[in-house]
Amino acid sequence: MTLSINLLSSKVFAVSSSADIFETDKFVDLITLSSFIDYNDGINKDYGTNKDVVDEFKLACQKFAQSNVKTAYREFNKLIHSHDNNDFLYFNLAYEFAQMGLFSLAQNCIVQIDDRQIWVNQIENLKNCYFPCVTMSLDEEIYLAELYSDINYNNYSEESLDELSKNPKLLKKLDYANYIMALAYYKNNNYSKALTYINKAIGFDNSNLHYLSFKAQILSDDKKYKESLNIVNELLDKNLTLIKFNDNLNQLKEFNLAKSTRNKYNSMYYLANYHFLKNDSQKAIRELSYLVTKKKKYYKAYTLMGLMHFKMGNIEKAKENLERSYLINKKYVPTLVGLGHVFYMIRDYSKATIFYKNAIKQDKKCYQGYLGLSVIALENKDIQNASNYIQEASNIKSQHYIVNYIYSKIDKDREEQYLKSALSLNPMFIKGWLNLARLKFDSNLPELAQDYLYPIKLISPDNEEYKHFINTLNENKNVNRI
């Protein structure tokens, strides 16, 4: 079995526009999918690669998955130090190593990251989620990583349990050793024992969010859905910026809701949310289509179908479904915000404004409505209203990357500061990197511009603005060709 490679995936670490869309009865956040920002950037799946680094990483991962951890460790370490890597890539590597239990390698990557203004938020989140309470020696780290590999990739959970049981001092000393014990019992479907050991790990460090999320997964698999849901909701309230971590939590939340509700229609609705969050849009839409044939006035299903189509770029189908929902319930905020986005996309700013304002009328804390109004004001070059609206959004949700991005469009004196703040919350934000690169290029700093374009090479190499910018840079004799 090969190791699943997440490096450079759009779901590695950043909060994207889809991170909190489908939490039941919460508001949609789709403003970043508008033409103002170019929604195609967010759904491009053909990622470019720095072939030297990524190919070497994948080869080392294969060794890790075969429990040849010492060799993999040496190759990973060489990879960190033998390439002139970019901050973006260093963080991706740190994230991967932390999930493997190779925390010393993750830390080695972190210390290589230069621009702390952009990355400090991500680094703190990564450490809070994955780093153990008790620091291990290198031998202990390798030993436990070998067990992790055996359990996850080689189906040796029984053997790993026997092996680790012979090391009671390690279990007494290390929180991470108890996590590995819990993982082995979990893979062996012994949920009671798995809970015992994950609770021991949490006893060392109740702030390790990965341990808590794993406990929620164990409880869910043990059919204790409400207990699991309580933990998931507490974790989601922390507003972390690691999208893969959040995606898993949101999936688990919808699954728990689907299994715990007694209403079969609500269960179908939550299950559709679950499928969509697992990137199975067609299955989700089939579930919702069946739901509305059985319960024709289930407006939330129409809204959700509309938002799914919007996310996939099917604006007409999005409009059709959202309008169906609106005919049934004219006060449902996700419908109003969704229609605001749809009419914005087709450049009917007058109707978009009406729907955004209606959403705010229904809920004064609807920051998405204010974001939409601020974007429309910018389109109309109405800087004063754009500033007023974004201030309202900031009062509600200051730690939102689009809030910071719009401020960068308004306050040119602090444009770089706001762009870096936006990227600190969402390093997958294409427009943020492009605009930061332009700032440096216009300041006659083409090498820095090149550095800021590097993440786009990995995320969305077919982006037209990026390709045009690259051509411009390649014509500059003072920089290396990208």
N, C-alpha and C positions, 0 to 999 in steps of 0.2 A: 504494500500500500504506500502510495506517495503522499508526501506532506502537502497539504493544501496551501498554496502560495497566495497570500493576500497583498504582497508588496505592490504598491502603486495602484491598488484597486481604489475606486472612488469611495469605497465604504470603509476605508482604513481608519481615519481618525477625525475627520472634520464634520462639523454640523452642516448639513446641507438643507436645502429647502424642503426635503421630504421628511426630515427628522421627526417632526411632531405633528404631521398632517392628520394622521388617522387615529389619534387618541380620541376616544368617544366623547362627544359633546365639547370638545375643545376646538379652537379656531384653526382654520387652514392657514398655512404660511407658504403661499405660492408666488409671492410677488417677484421672487428672483427668476421665475420662469417666463417673465415678460420679455418683450422684444427690447425693452430698455437695457436688459442685461444679456439677452440671447439665450433662450432656454435650451437650445441645442447643445450648448457647452456642457450642461449638467447631465446629459444623458448619453454622451459619446462613450462607447465602450471599447473603441480601438485604441488602446493606450500605447504610446511610444515607449521605448526603453533605452536606458543607457546599457547597451548590451554587455559590456565588460562586467559591470557591477551586478546587474540583474541575473545574467546567465550564471555567473559564479555563485551568486546567492542560491539559485535554484539547485545547482549541483551539490552545494553543501547541505541544503535542506534534504535532499534525497539520502544523504549519509545520516543525517539526524534521524530521519524517519526509519532508518534501518538499525537504529540504536548504536550507530557508530559515532557517538556523541563527541568523543575526544578529538577525532579527526575533523568532524564538522566544526567544532569550536575553534580549532587552529585555522581552518579555512575562513570562517566568519571573521576571526580577529585580523587575519591578513587582509581581508576585503575592506575592513574599516580603515586600515592604515596605509594601504597601498594605492588608494585612489584619491584624487582630488574631488571628493564628493561635495555635493551641495547640501545646505541645511535641510532642505525638503527631503532629500534622500536619507540623510542621517536619521531624521525623525522616523521615517518609515521603517528603517532597519531597527531602530530602538524599540518600536512598537512590536515588531515581529519577535525580536529576541525576548522581550518581556513575557510574551505569551508562551514561549517555549520554556520559560524558567531560566533563561540565560541572562540573569540580571546584571552581571558584571559587564557583559558585552553591551547590553542596553545602556548602561552608564557610560561606557567608553564612547558610544555614539553621541550621547547627550553632551558630553564635555567638548565634543567637536563642533557643536552648533554655535555659530557666532552671533546671529541677530536675535538677542533675547527679547527684544520688544515684540517681535512676531511670535516667538516660540515658547516663551516662559509659561503661558497659559496652557499650552498643549503638554509641556513637560510636567507641570504640576498635576494635570489630570492623569497623565500616564502613570506617574508614581503613586498617586492616590488610588488608582484602580488596581494596579498589578504588583507593585513592589512589596515584598514581605516586610514584616515588622522586624524580624531578627536577620541581620546580615549573615550570610553563609560564607564559609571558606570556599575556595575554588573546588576542592575535592568534593565537598558536600553538594555544591551546585551541580557538578558534572554527574555525580551519583544519582541525584534526584531527577535530573534531566533525562538520564538513561531510563529510569523508571517511567517517567512521563511519556517517553517515546514508546516504550514497551506497551504501556496501557492504551495509548491513543492510536497507535499505528500497527501494532503487532499482535493485538488480542491476547496479551499476556497479563491480564488483570489478576488472575489467581496466583500466578508465579510472583507478581509484584507484591501482592499482599503478604505472601510467605516471606519474601525477601525483606520487606520493610518491617515486618513484625519482629524480625530478629535484631532490630536496631531501636530498642525502647528509649535509649538515651537521646537518639536523634528526634524521636517523637516528642520527648519531654522538652527538648531544647529549641526546636524550630517550628514555627507556625506553618511554613511551607511544606514541611514533611507531613504534617497532619492534613494539609490540603491534598497532597498526593495520595495519602491513604484514603481520604474521602472519594477522590476520583476513581481509585481502583474499585472500591465497594460500589460506587455508582455504576460503573461500566459492567459490574457483575450483577446489577439489578438488586442489590441489597441496600435499599434506600434508608432503612433504619440505621444501619452501621455508617452509611455515608453521612447522614445527618449528625451522628455522634461525633465523627471526626471533623466535619466542617465547622461544627460548633466549637470544637477544641481550637481549631485554627483561628476562628473569630475571637475566641477567648484571649488569644495573644494580642490581637489587633482588630478591634471592632470597626476600624475605619477603612479596612481594605475592602474596596467596593466589589472587587472580583469575587472574593469569598462570599460576600452577601448575595451577589447575583447567582452564584453557583448554588447556594442554599435555596434560593427561590426556584431554581430549575429542578433541584431534587424534590422539593415539596410538590411542585407541579406534576412531576412524573409519578409521585406517590399519591396523586389525586387529592392533594390538600390545596385546592386551587385558591381559596380565599386567603389562606396564610401566605401563599406564594405572592398573591396579588398585593398584599399589604407591603411586602418587602420591595416589590417592583415599583410601586407608587412612590415609596420613600426615596428610592434611588433616582427615579426620573425627576423628582422635585429638586435634585441637586444641580440640574442643568449643566451636565458635563458636555464637553465638546469633542468627545471621542465617538464618532458616528457609528462605528462598528459595534461598540459597546452599547450605545443607545438603541441601535437597530435590534439587537438581540433582546434587549429589555422590552421594547415595544412589541415585538413579536410574541414574547412570553406573556405580556399583558393581555393582548387580544386573544391568545389561546386560552388563558385562564378565564377571561370573561365569557368566551364561547362555551366553555365546559361548565361554568358555575351558574349560568343563568338558567332559569326554568322556562323562560319564554323561547320557543323554538325559532321564532323570527329574529329575535335579538341575537340568538346563538348563531344563526346563519350570517347575520350582519357582521358580528365580531370575527367569524371565521373568514369572511371575505377580506376583512381588514388584515387578518393574519396572513392570508395567501399573498395579498398585494405587498405587504412588507417583506415577504420572502421572495419578492421579484417574480411572482407567478401571476401577472396581471390578467391573463386570459382565464385562469381558474377562478380568480376573484370576481371577474365580470360575469362569468357563467353563474356563479353562486348568487350574485345580486340579481341577475336577470330572472333566475328561478324564483327568488324571493318576491320580486314585484309581481310575478304572475299569481302568486298565492295571496299576497297582501298588497293590493294595488295602491293604497295610500301611504305606503311606508316611504315617506319623503326622504329620510336619511339615506336609503339605498340609492335613490336617484342622484342625490348630492354626491355620494361617494363614487358612483359610476362617473359622474361628471368630472370630479377631481382626478380620477384615474385617467380618463381620456385627456384631460388637460395636461397632466404630467407626461403623457406619451406624445403630446403635440397634436392630438386630434381635437382641434378647437371647435369645430362644428358639432361634433358628438358631445363634447363637454357642454357646450351651450344648450343643446337639445335636452340633455338630462338635467342640468341645473334649472332650466326653465320649467321642466315638469315638476321638480321639487318645489319650486317657487309658487306654482299654481296651487299646491296643496297646503303649503305653509309659508307665508310671506314674512315670517319673523325669525326664521332659523338662520343664525349668524353665518355658519359655514357656507350656506347657499348664497347669501348676500355678498360675502367676500369673494366667493368663487365667480359669481356673475360680474362683480367689479373687475376681476382679473380678465375674464373673457372679453368684456367690452373694451377694456384697455388694449388687449391684444389686437382687436380689430379696429383700434383707433377711434372708437366712439367714446371719447373722453367725457362727454356730457352724461351718458348713461352710466359709465363707470363711476363717475363722481356720485351720482344718485345712489348707487348700490353701496359704495363705500360709506357714505354718510348714513344710510339706513342701518348698516351694520353697527356703526358707532352709536346710533340712536338706541339700538337694542341692547348694546353692552358698551358702557363707557370705557372699558379696558380693552377694547378691540384694537390693539396696536396695528394689526394688519390693515385695517381701514385707513389709519393715519399714514402708514407707509405708502399705500396706494395713492392717497391724495397728494402726498409730497412728491411722488414720482410724476404724477400728472402736472403738478405745478411746475416742476423742473422742465418737463416737455414744453410747457407754455412759457418758459423763461420768466415765471413769476417767482422770483427768488424769495420775496418776503413771505408769501404763503407757504412755499416749500419749507422755509425755515420754521414757520409757526407749526406746521403739521408734524415735521420731524421732531420738534421739541416735545410735542404731545406723545408721539410714539416713544421717545426716549424716556419720558416720565414713567411710562408703563413698562418698557422693556429696554433698558439702557444697554444691556449686554447682548445686543443683536448685531450681527455683522452688517446687515443692510442699513441699520441706523447709522453706523459709523461710515459706511460707504457714501450715503447721501450727504452726510456732513462734509465729506471730502469734496463733494461737488459744489458745496455752498461756501465753505470757508477755505479759500485757496491758500491762505497763509499757513494753515495747519493741515494741508492736504496729505502730506506724507504721513504725519502722525495718525490721522484718521484711517488712511489706507492700511497702515500696519496694524492698527487696532482691529479693523475688519478682518484682516488675514489671521490675526491671533485667535479669532473666534471661528474662522472657517478658512483654513489654508487651501481648500480646493476651489476657492472663489476666483475664477478666471479673470474677471474684470479687475479685481484688486491687483493681481500680479501684472496685468497689462498696463494699468494706469501707473503703478509704481515704476515699472520699466520705462514708461514714457517720461516720467519725471526725471529719471536719471539720464536718459538719453538727451533730453532737452537741456540738461545741466552739463552737457559735454562729458558725461561719465558712462561711455558705452559698455565698459566691462561690468559695471554694476547693473546696467540694463540687462545685459546678457544673463547675469546671475538670477535676476528676478523673472526672466522668461523661462528658465530651466524647468520649473514645476509644470508649466503648460506643455512643454515637450513630453512630459511623462503622463499628463492627465488627458490632454486633448490636442494632439499634434496637428489635427486637420482644421483647427480653428482658423478662419480666414484672417482675422486681425493678427493672430500670432504669425502666420506664414508671411504676411506682408511685412511685419516688423522684422522677422528674421532676414528677409531679403534686404531690407534696409541696413541691418547690422552687418550682414555679410559683405556689403559693399564698402564697409568701413575698414580700412586697412589696419586700424589700431586694435582690432579684436580678433580673436580666433574664430574660425567658422564654427557655427553651432551644428 
